[in-house]
Amino acid sequence: MSGKIPVTIITGFLGSGKTTLVRHVLAHAKGKRIALIINEFGDVGVDRDVLAGCGDETCREEDMIELANGCICCTVADEFIPTMTALLERADRPDHIIIETSGLALPQPLVRAFNWPEIKPEVTIDGVITVADAAALADGRFASDEKAVDVLRSADDMLDHETPLGELFEDQLICADLVILNKVDLVGEADVTRIEANLRAEMRPGTGLVTSSNSAIDVAALLGLGLASEDNLTGRDSHHELEHDGEPHEHDDFDSFSIALPESANKADLIRIIEAAIRDHDVLRLKGFAAITGSAARLAVQAVGPRINTWFDRPWRPDEVRETRLVVIGQSPLDRDAISASLKQHEPA
């Protein structure tokens, strides 16, 4: 692997804490220059905007590349390989590359892509990191074991088969070299013990498992693993590879759309309306930025199920339109008209 640029793949379900983890790595890179490839699901580049500027010299603006034309696992040949090739052709190549996948991505096709002859001589996978949401798992939203799925099946006739979410979560676990069980501060000690046991039942033997709050992990435990994961594919097969005759992964099970709203009179009103829309329409994930009357800074909004986090991230720029722009993600089909109507019920400024 001498001379190859190490690549860390960070995957995990929607809202598990991947972007926060990337921010943490960039802030503690100790002078190592990092290139960042971000894959969004949805048509507003929220994650890139959240990350912009947090690395300064560690991750310059030109080192942040966004793949927004589809899930990275479905666009390997058309977008990922050309992006990697262009990055490797730069005179000032990075010391390390981090890929943050969409929350809906299968990591397996991406790992296999590192054996493509166009890039294999130049890069190697340092490790595949899967971030899991302890609070979500404790709530039973993304069950990863058969017993939990059976409980849901018995309670709801609509869940008489393994859900796409369950398959996706298991695929992300089975591909991992290291699993980070994040947000353990939001659950009890007994829940953490139970969740860890359930996760280990789905993980490959030898996969590491650590816990964190707010994705705070020693960067030394994340970078420099040197695992060359692309040369160790045994046991990483996805559900589609094992059960669907090798059919390519599709995103027909998920849907997303973006919506623009006028400036809100106050933050509390906006959060109340978002909470109601998520609850009434079973929205899995909502993220974006909001304009609040009287505030010179824009409000970042990140929601996973019923939990909503907000913070003022930076001042509005003079050339920006002060408006709220949100991305809504859920299982297909989303009732876009009904969700949009719910979100537009707030009182404009």
C-alpha positions as CSV (number, residue, x, y, z in Angstrom):
1,M,0.0,0.0,0.0
2,S,3.1,2.2,0.0
3,G,2.3,5.5,-1.7
4,K,-1.5,4.9,-1.9
5,I,-3.8,7.6,-0.5
6,P,-5.9,6.2,2.4
7,V,-9.7,6.6,2.1
8,T,-12.2,6.4,5.0
9,I,-15.8,5.6,4.1
10,I,-18.3,6.9,6.6
11,T,-21.8,5.3,6.2
12,G,-24.8,5.0,8.4
13,F,-28.5,5.6,8.4
14,L,-30.2,8.9,8.1
15,G,-29.4,11.3,10.9
16,S,-27.1,8.9,12.7
17,G,-24.4,11.5,13.1
18,K,-22.2,11.1,10.0
19,T,-21.8,14.8,9.2
20,T,-21.0,15.6,12.9
21,L,-18.4,12.9,12.8
22,V,-16.8,14.4,9.7
23,R,-16.8,17.8,11.3
24,H,-15.1,16.3,14.4
25,V,-12.4,14.6,12.2
26,L,-11.7,17.8,10.3
27,A,-11.4,19.8,13.5
28,H,-8.8,17.3,14.9
29,A,-6.9,16.3,11.8
30,K,-3.6,17.8,13.3
31,G,-2.4,19.3,10.0
32,K,-3.3,16.4,7.8
33,R,-4.9,17.7,4.6
34,I,-8.2,15.9,3.9
35,A,-10.3,15.8,0.7
36,L,-14.0,15.3,1.4
37,I,-16.5,13.7,-1.0
38,I,-20.1,14.2,0.1
39,N,-23.0,12.3,-1.3
40,E,-26.5,13.9,-0.7
41,F,-29.9,12.3,-1.1
42,G,-32.1,15.2,-2.1
43,D,-31.5,18.3,-4.2
44,V,-30.3,20.8,-1.6
45,G,-26.6,20.5,-0.5
46,V,-27.3,20.8,3.2
47,D,-24.4,18.6,4.5
48,R,-21.8,20.4,2.3
49,D,-23.0,23.7,3.7
50,V,-22.8,22.5,7.3
51,L,-19.2,21.3,6.7
52,A,-18.0,24.3,4.7
53,G,-15.3,26.2,6.7
54,C,-15.1,23.8,9.6
55,G,-11.7,22.5,8.4
56,D,-10.1,25.6,7.1
57,E,-6.6,24.6,5.9
58,T,-7.4,20.9,6.8
59,C,-10.2,20.8,4.2
60,R,-10.2,23.7,1.8
61,E,-13.3,24.7,-0.2
62,E,-11.7,23.2,-3.3
63,D,-11.2,19.9,-1.4
64,M,-14.9,19.5,-0.8
65,I,-16.6,17.6,-3.6
66,E,-20.4,17.0,-3.6
67,L,-22.0,14.2,-5.5
68,A,-25.6,15.3,-5.7
69,N,-26.8,13.5,-8.9
70,G,-27.8,10.2,-7.2
71,C,-26.8,7.7,-4.5
72,I,-23.1,7.0,-4.7
73,C,-23.7,3.2,-4.7
74,C,-25.8,3.6,-7.9
75,T,-23.5,6.0,-9.7
76,V,-20.1,4.4,-9.2
77,A,-19.2,4.2,-12.9
78,D,-20.9,7.5,-14.0
79,E,-19.8,9.8,-11.2
80,F,-17.7,8.3,-8.4
81,I,-14.8,6.9,-10.5
82,P,-14.5,10.1,-12.7
83,T,-14.5,12.2,-9.5
84,M,-11.8,10.1,-7.9
85,T,-9.7,10.1,-11.1
86,A,-9.9,13.9,-11.2
87,L,-8.9,14.2,-7.6
88,L,-5.9,11.9,-8.1
89,E,-4.7,14.0,-11.0
90,R,-4.3,17.1,-8.9
91,A,-0.8,18.3,-8.3
92,D,-1.5,18.9,-4.6
93,R,-3.0,15.5,-3.8
94,P,-4.6,15.2,-0.3
95,D,-3.1,13.2,2.6
96,H,-6.4,11.4,3.2
97,I,-9.8,11.2,1.6
98,I,-13.1,10.9,3.5
99,I,-16.3,9.8,1.8
100,E,-19.5,10.6,3.5
101,T,-22.2,8.4,1.9
102,S,-25.9,9.2,1.7
103,G,-27.9,7.7,4.6
104,L,-29.6,5.6,2.0
105,A,-26.5,4.2,0.4
106,L,-25.3,0.6,0.3
107,P,-21.6,0.7,1.1
108,Q,-20.8,-2.6,-0.7
109,P,-20.7,-1.3,-4.3
110,L,-18.5,1.6,-3.2
111,V,-16.0,-0.8,-1.5
112,R,-15.9,-3.0,-4.6
113,A,-15.2,0.1,-6.8
114,F,-11.8,0.5,-5.2
115,N,-10.7,-2.5,-7.2
116,W,-11.4,-0.7,-10.5
117,P,-8.2,-0.5,-12.4
118,E,-8.6,3.3,-12.8
119,I,-8.1,4.0,-9.1
120,K,-6.7,0.8,-7.4
121,P,-3.0,1.6,-7.9
122,E,-3.5,5.0,-6.3
123,V,-5.9,4.6,-3.3
124,T,-6.9,2.1,-0.7
125,I,-9.7,1.9,1.8
126,D,-8.3,2.7,5.3
127,G,-11.6,1.5,6.8
128,V,-15.3,1.5,6.5
129,I,-17.0,3.3,9.5
130,T,-20.8,2.8,10.1
131,V,-22.5,5.2,12.5
132,A,-25.6,3.9,14.3
133,D,-28.2,5.9,16.2
134,A,-28.6,4.5,19.7
135,A,-31.7,6.5,20.4
136,A,-33.4,5.4,17.2
137,L,-32.6,1.8,17.9
138,A,-33.8,2.1,21.5
139,D,-37.1,3.4,20.1
140,G,-37.3,0.4,17.7
141,R,-37.4,2.5,14.6
142,F,-34.6,0.7,12.8
143,A,-34.7,-2.8,14.2
144,S,-31.6,-4.8,13.1
145,D,-32.4,-8.2,14.6
146,E,-35.1,-10.8,13.6
147,K,-36.8,-10.8,17.0
148,A,-37.5,-7.0,16.9
149,V,-38.8,-7.3,13.3
150,D,-41.1,-10.2,14.4
151,V,-42.5,-8.0,17.2
152,L,-43.3,-5.3,14.7
153,R,-44.8,-7.8,12.3
154,S,-47.2,-9.2,15.0
155,A,-48.3,-5.6,15.8
156,D,-48.9,-4.4,12.3
157,D,-50.1,-6.3,9.3
158,M,-48.3,-3.8,7.1
159,L,-45.0,-5.2,8.3
160,D,-45.4,-8.8,7.3
161,H,-42.1,-8.8,5.6
162,E,-38.6,-7.4,6.3
163,T,-38.7,-3.7,5.7
164,P,-36.3,-2.0,3.3
165,L,-35.0,0.0,6.2
166,G,-34.1,-3.1,8.1
167,E,-32.3,-4.6,5.1
168,L,-30.4,-1.3,4.5
169,F,-29.3,-1.1,8.1
170,E,-28.1,-4.6,8.2
171,D,-26.2,-4.1,4.9
172,Q,-24.4,-1.1,6.4
173,L,-23.5,-3.1,9.5
174,I,-22.2,-6.1,7.7
175,C,-19.9,-4.0,5.5
176,A,-18.3,-2.1,8.4
177,D,-14.8,-2.4,9.8
178,L,-15.8,-0.2,12.8
179,V,-19.3,0.6,14.1
180,I,-19.8,3.7,16.1
181,L,-22.9,3.5,18.3
182,N,-23.7,7.2,18.6
183,K,-26.0,9.2,20.9
184,V,-25.6,6.8,23.8
185,D,-26.1,9.8,26.1
186,L,-29.8,9.8,25.0
187,V,-30.5,6.2,26.3
188,G,-30.0,4.3,29.5
189,E,-27.1,1.9,30.3
190,A,-29.3,-1.1,29.9
191,D,-30.4,0.0,26.5
192,V,-26.8,0.5,25.4
193,T,-26.0,-3.1,26.5
194,R,-29.0,-4.5,24.7
195,I,-28.3,-2.5,21.5
196,E,-24.6,-3.5,21.4
197,A,-25.6,-7.2,21.7
198,N,-28.1,-6.8,18.8
199,L,-25.5,-5.0,16.7
200,R,-22.8,-7.6,17.2
201,A,-25.3,-10.3,16.1
202,E,-25.4,-8.6,12.7
203,M,-21.7,-7.6,12.4
204,R,-18.9,-9.6,10.8
205,P,-16.6,-11.3,13.3
206,G,-13.8,-9.0,14.3
207,T,-15.6,-5.8,13.5
208,G,-14.9,-3.1,16.1
209,L,-17.7,-1.4,18.1
210,V,-17.3,1.8,20.1
211,T,-19.8,4.2,21.7
212,S,-20.0,7.9,21.5
213,S,-22.0,11.0,22.2
214,N,-22.3,13.7,19.5
215,S,-19.9,11.6,17.3
216,A,-16.9,12.5,19.5
217,I,-14.3,9.8,18.9
218,D,-10.5,9.9,19.1
219,V,-9.4,10.6,15.5
220,A,-6.5,8.3,16.0
221,A,-9.1,5.4,16.3
222,L,-10.6,6.4,13.0
223,L,-7.8,7.3,10.7
224,G,-4.7,5.2,10.0
225,L,-6.4,1.8,10.3
226,G,-4.7,0.5,7.2
227,L,-7.2,-2.3,6.5
228,A,-7.3,-2.3,2.7
229,S,-10.9,-3.2,2.9
230,E,-11.2,-3.6,-0.9
231,D,-9.0,-6.6,-0.6
232,N,-11.1,-8.2,2.1
233,L,-14.6,-8.5,0.6
234,T,-15.5,-11.9,2.2
235,G,-18.7,-11.7,4.3
236,R,-19.6,-8.1,3.2
237,D,-22.3,-9.2,0.7
238,S,-25.5,-7.1,0.8
239,H,-29.0,-8.5,0.8
240,H,-29.4,-7.7,-2.9
241,E,-26.2,-9.7,-3.6
242,L,-27.3,-12.7,-1.5
243,E,-31.0,-12.7,-2.1
244,H,-31.9,-10.8,-5.2
245,D,-29.7,-12.5,-7.9
246,G,-27.3,-9.6,-8.0
247,E,-29.9,-7.0,-9.0
248,P,-28.6,-3.5,-8.6
249,H,-29.6,-1.5,-5.5
250,E,-32.5,0.9,-6.2
251,H,-34.1,3.7,-4.2
252,D,-37.7,3.1,-5.2
253,D,-38.4,2.4,-1.5
254,F,-37.4,6.0,-0.6
255,D,-38.5,9.4,-1.6
256,S,-37.3,13.0,-1.1
257,F,-38.2,16.5,-2.0
258,S,-37.2,20.0,-1.1
259,I,-39.4,22.9,-0.1
260,A,-38.9,26.7,0.2
261,L,-40.8,28.6,2.8
262,P,-40.8,32.3,3.7
263,E,-39.1,33.8,6.7
264,S,-40.6,32.6,9.9
265,A,-41.8,34.9,12.6
266,N,-40.2,32.9,15.4
267,K,-38.2,29.7,15.9
268,A,-40.7,28.1,18.3
269,D,-43.5,28.3,15.7
270,L,-41.3,26.8,13.0
271,I,-40.2,23.9,15.2
272,R,-43.8,23.2,16.2
273,I,-44.9,23.0,12.6
274,I,-42.0,20.8,11.7
275,E,-42.7,18.4,14.6
276,A,-46.4,18.1,13.5
277,A,-45.4,17.4,9.9
278,I,-42.9,14.7,10.9
279,R,-45.4,13.1,13.3
280,D,-48.4,13.2,11.0
281,H,-46.6,12.0,7.8
282,D,-44.0,9.6,9.3
283,V,-41.1,11.6,7.9
284,L,-37.8,9.8,8.5
285,R,-35.5,12.7,8.1
286,L,-35.7,16.4,7.6
287,K,-32.9,18.9,7.3
288,G,-32.1,22.3,6.0
289,F,-31.7,26.0,6.9
290,A,-34.3,28.5,8.1
291,A,-34.7,32.3,8.2
292,I,-36.1,33.7,11.5
293,T,-37.3,37.3,11.8
294,G,-34.9,39.4,13.9
295,S,-32.0,37.0,13.6
296,A,-29.0,37.9,11.5
297,A,-27.9,34.3,11.4
298,R,-29.6,31.4,9.6
299,L,-31.0,28.5,11.7
300,A,-29.7,25.0,10.9
301,V,-32.4,22.3,11.2
302,Q,-31.6,18.6,11.6
303,A,-34.4,16.1,12.4
304,V,-34.4,12.4,12.8
305,G,-37.9,11.1,13.4
306,P,-39.4,13.1,16.2
307,R,-36.1,14.5,17.5
308,I,-35.2,18.0,16.1
309,N,-31.9,19.8,16.7
310,T,-31.5,23.4,15.7
311,W,-28.6,25.9,16.0
312,F,-27.6,29.2,14.4
313,D,-24.7,28.3,12.3
314,R,-23.5,31.5,10.5
315,P,-24.7,35.0,9.5
316,W,-26.7,35.3,6.3
317,R,-24.6,36.6,3.5
318,P,-25.7,39.8,1.7
319,D,-26.2,37.9,-1.6
320,E,-28.4,35.2,0.0
321,V,-32.2,35.1,-0.1
322,R,-33.5,35.0,3.5
323,E,-35.8,32.0,3.2
324,T,-36.3,28.6,4.7
325,R,-35.2,25.6,2.6
326,L,-35.8,22.1,3.8
327,V,-35.2,18.6,2.5
328,V,-37.8,15.9,3.4
329,I,-36.9,12.2,3.2
330,G,-39.1,9.2,3.9
331,Q,-40.4,5.9,2.6
332,S,-42.0,6.0,-0.9
333,P,-44.4,7.4,-1.7
334,L,-44.3,10.6,0.3
335,D,-47.5,12.6,0.2
336,R,-45.7,15.7,-1.0
337,D,-48.7,17.9,-1.3
338,A,-49.9,17.1,2.3
339,I,-46.5,17.5,3.8
340,S,-45.9,20.8,2.0
341,A,-49.3,22.0,3.2
342,S,-48.4,21.1,6.8
343,L,-45.1,22.9,6.6
344,K,-46.7,26.0,5.1
345,Q,-49.1,26.5,8.0
346,H,-46.7,28.6,10.0
347,E,-47.2,32.3,10.3
348,P,-44.9,34.2,7.9
349,A,-43.0,37.2,9.1
